[in-house]
Amino acid sequence: MACKRVPTMFQAIPIRRKSYQCFQCPYTTRKASTFNGMTELSEDVDPTSSMQTPGPSEEHIKRFNPIARTKRRKRQLPPSRYQFRPPRYYRGPLHPHQPPLPSDPASRLFKPGPFSLTRLEQTYHSTLAPDLLTLMYTHHPPGTLPRPSPPRLRGWDGSSPYHKNRPLRGPRGTPVLRLLRRPITFRNIPRLEKIVVHSFVDEAGSERERIQVAGMVMQAITNARAKVYNAKKSIADFNLREGHPCAVGVELRGEDMYDFLAKVVEVVMPRVKDYRGVKGTSGDSSGNLSFAFTPAVVGAFPEVEVNYDAYPPKMIPPIDVTVCTTATNDKDARLLLSSMGIPFYGKHIN
């Protein structure tokens, strides 16, 4: 590469000029002069370089037409391997055409992301998940056989064909058998699955504006568009008419779920005066816990508080929050939410 000449202002200084001439290489200096619009290169430039190569002629420029050349080509381009589209329906593990993994961009189930990682999610993967595994893990030495689990259903005793596969006794409290608790390993540590935020607007039958306000509040605090639910039956006590809107709800997953829970734990709950927490009896015995906020607490959300004048205070609705986890009982789900900062009080029912 050719070196640049020393500027004129530095050439006027004798010391600088002398030092420059000492270190100047005669073979790296490009000397060019312009005469009648033509540039004359010095002898140091290689005559076979691209600087001496003439440009394309006018005839060559006129003949250059890549579109016409493509149309004249008879042979089609080879199909790309990225044009494969998996079958729409899964046809079993023995079918020769197997769909790609959901992480493959060619899969129909592929979802790009996540593009960011929330602080609560980072804390769960780095700190909470190892701690939960330590608290719930039960070590079985190699070679030990697991204890036989007691039968949950009736067998065939010959007395009646209706006894087989029936429960040994009626379930207590609910008509559904509780889920079995699997041994906790690093593969099935309890984690958050989704959060359902629901709000029943009891006066929506007489005032349609309340549904709109509830939807605006729900969208502001959850960062997701609320879904409007219509009444299936007409109930006079609840002022419901069949087919009329009566509630709004949002289902949160992924980043929005962690953002909403972190906001509830770090901002909303500490601002409630004399807040005791969530009842220990809340839960469906399958790892799903619920709690509610009054309209005054909903107004403490930062998105509602900053624009509190935009919402009529009498129309701000209460909300019900249901946290769905992958735990199979309320004890593990309560331990997971307690580690994330949600307080519980009262008698705990597992």
SVG drawing of the C-alpha trace seen along z (x, -y; Angstrom):
<svg xmlns="http://www.w3.org/2000/svg" viewBox="-83 -26 101 90">
<polyline fill="none" stroke="black" stroke-width="0.4" points="0.0,0.0 1.4,-3.4 2.1,-5.8 0.7,-9.3 2.9,-12.4 3.7,-14.6 1.5,-17.7 3.0,-21.0 2.7,-22.5 5.0,-19.8 7.4,-20.1 8.1,-23.7 9.7,-22.5 13.3,-21.4 13.5,-18.9 10.3,-17.1 11.3,-17.0 14.7,-15.5 13.3,-12.8 10.7,-12.0 13.3,-11.7 15.3,-9.3 12.5,-6.8 11.0,-7.3 11.0,-4.3 11.5,-5.2 9.5,-2.1 6.4,-2.8 5.8,-6.4 3.1,-6.9 3.9,-9.7 1.1,-10.8 0.7,-13.9 -2.3,-15.1 -1.8,-16.4 -4.7,-17.1 -7.0,-15.0 -4.7,-11.9 -3.0,-10.5 0.6,-9.5 1.8,-6.8 5.4,-6.5 7.7,-3.7 7.1,-2.2 3.7,-1.0 3.5,2.5 2.3,2.1 0.4,5.4 -1.8,4.3 -5.5,3.5 -4.7,-0.2 -3.5,0.2 -6.4,2.5 -8.9,0.7 -12.5,0.6 -15.4,2.3 -16.2,1.1 -19.5,-0.5 -20.4,2.6 -19.8,4.9 -21.9,2.7 -24.8,2.8 -24.6,6.6 -24.7,7.1 -28.2,8.2 -28.4,10.8 -32.2,11.1 -32.2,12.1 -29.4,14.6 -31.4,16.2 -34.4,16.6 -32.3,18.2 -31.0,20.8 -32.9,24.1 -31.6,25.9 -33.5,25.1 -31.6,24.4 -31.4,27.3 -34.1,27.2 -32.8,26.1 -32.9,28.4 -34.5,25.7 -37.7,26.0 -38.7,29.2 -42.0,28.9 -42.9,31.5 -46.3,33.2 -49.1,31.4 -50.2,34.3 -48.0,36.6 -48.4,40.1 -46.7,42.1 -43.1,43.0 -42.8,45.7 -43.7,43.5 -40.8,42.9 -41.5,39.1 -40.7,37.8 -41.3,34.1 -38.2,32.1 -37.6,31.0 -39.5,27.9 -36.2,26.1 -35.6,26.5 -36.7,23.5 -38.3,25.8 -40.7,27.2 -44.3,26.1 -44.0,25.7 -40.9,23.5 -41.2,20.3 -38.3,17.8 -37.0,16.5 -36.6,15.9 -34.9,12.6 -34.4,11.6 -34.2,13.2 -36.0,11.6 -34.3,11.2 -36.8,13.5 -36.2,16.3 -32.4,15.9 -32.8,16.2 -34.9,19.3 -32.4,21.1 -29.3,20.1 -30.4,20.2 -34.0,21.3 -34.0,24.5 -30.8,26.0 -32.2,25.1 -35.6,26.7 -33.8,29.8 -31.8,30.0 -35.0,29.6 -37.1,32.1 -34.6,34.7 -34.8,38.2 -31.7,40.3 -32.1,44.0 -28.8,45.9 -28.0,47.9 -29.6,51.4 -32.5,50.5 -35.9,51.3 -38.6,48.7 -41.4,49.3 -44.5,50.8 -47.2,48.2 -50.6,49.1 -53.3,49.8 -55.5,46.9 -58.2,48.7 -60.1,51.9 -59.2,55.1 -61.3,58.0 -62.8,59.9 -65.6,61.7 -68.4,60.1 -69.4,57.4 -68.0,56.2 -68.5,52.7 -65.8,53.0 -62.8,53.2 -60.9,49.9 -63.1,48.2 -61.6,46.2 -61.1,48.1 -63.0,45.3 -64.5,42.0 -62.0,39.2 -62.3,36.7 -63.4,33.2 -63.2,33.4 -64.6,35.9 -61.1,36.3 -58.2,38.4 -55.1,36.5 -52.0,36.6 -49.3,39.0 -46.1,37.3 -43.2,38.4 -39.7,38.4 -38.1,35.0 -35.0,35.2 -33.2,32.6 -35.6,33.4 -38.9,32.5 -38.1,29.6 -41.3,27.6 -41.4,24.5 -44.0,22.0 -46.1,23.0 -48.6,20.1 -50.4,17.4 -54.1,16.7 -55.4,13.3 -59.2,13.1 -61.7,10.4 -65.4,10.8 -67.3,7.5 -70.6,8.0 -72.1,4.7 -71.2,5.2 -74.8,6.0 -76.1,2.6 -73.0,0.5 -71.0,1.6 -68.2,-0.8 -67.0,1.3 -66.0,4.1 -63.9,1.6 -62.2,0.2 -61.5,3.7 -60.0,4.7 -57.8,1.5 -56.6,2.2 -55.9,5.8 -53.9,5.0 -51.9,2.3 -50.8,4.5 -50.2,7.7 -48.8,6.4 -51.2,8.7 -54.6,8.1 -57.5,9.3 -60.1,11.7 -63.7,11.0 -66.0,13.8 -69.7,13.9 -72.2,15.3 -73.5,18.8 -76.7,18.5 -78.9,15.8 -78.7,15.4 -80.7,12.6 -78.9,12.6 -75.6,11.8 -77.2,9.5 -76.1,11.8 -77.7,12.1 -77.0,14.9 -74.6,13.9 -73.6,10.6 -70.0,9.8 -69.4,10.4 -65.6,11.0 -62.1,10.5 -59.1,12.7 -55.5,13.0 -53.2,16.1 -49.6,15.3 -46.6,17.4 -42.9,16.9 -41.4,13.5 -44.8,11.8 -45.5,14.3 -42.2,13.7 -42.5,9.9 -46.0,9.9 -45.1,12.1 -42.0,10.1 -44.1,6.9 -46.7,8.4 -44.0,9.6 -41.7,6.6 -44.1,3.6 -47.7,4.4 -47.7,6.7 -45.3,4.5 -47.5,1.5 -50.6,3.1 -50.9,2.0 -50.9,4.9 -50.8,7.4 -50.7,10.9 -50.1,12.8 -51.9,15.7 -54.0,18.1 -52.4,21.5 -55.6,23.2 -55.6,21.8 -54.9,24.5 -56.6,27.3 -54.3,30.2 -52.7,30.3 -50.1,27.6 -52.2,24.6 -52.6,21.7 -54.9,18.7 -55.1,15.3 -57.1,12.1 -56.6,8.3 -59.2,5.7 -59.8,2.6 -57.7,0.5 -54.8,2.9 -55.2,3.0 -54.7,-0.8 -51.3,-0.3 -49.9,1.3 -47.4,-1.1 -49.1,-1.1 -52.4,-2.1 -51.0,-4.5 -49.1,-6.6 -52.3,-7.1 -54.8,-6.9 -56.8,-9.8 -57.5,-8.0 -59.4,-5.3 -62.6,-6.0 -61.8,-4.8 -65.3,-3.3 -64.8,-1.2 -61.4,0.4 -62.2,4.1 -60.8,6.7 -58.7,9.4 -58.1,13.0 -54.6,14.5 -54.1,18.2 -50.5,19.5 -50.2,22.8 -47.1,24.8 -45.7,28.2 -45.9,29.5 -48.3,32.3 -49.3,31.1 -49.9,27.8 -46.9,28.3 -44.3,28.2 -46.2,25.3 -46.2,23.4 -42.5,24.0 -41.8,22.7 -43.9,19.5 -42.4,18.9 -38.9,19.0 -40.0,16.3 -41.3,14.0 -45.0,14.7 -45.9,14.9 -48.4,17.5 -50.3,17.5 -52.6,19.7 -53.0,23.4 -51.4,25.2 -53.3,27.9 -51.3,30.3"/>
</svg>
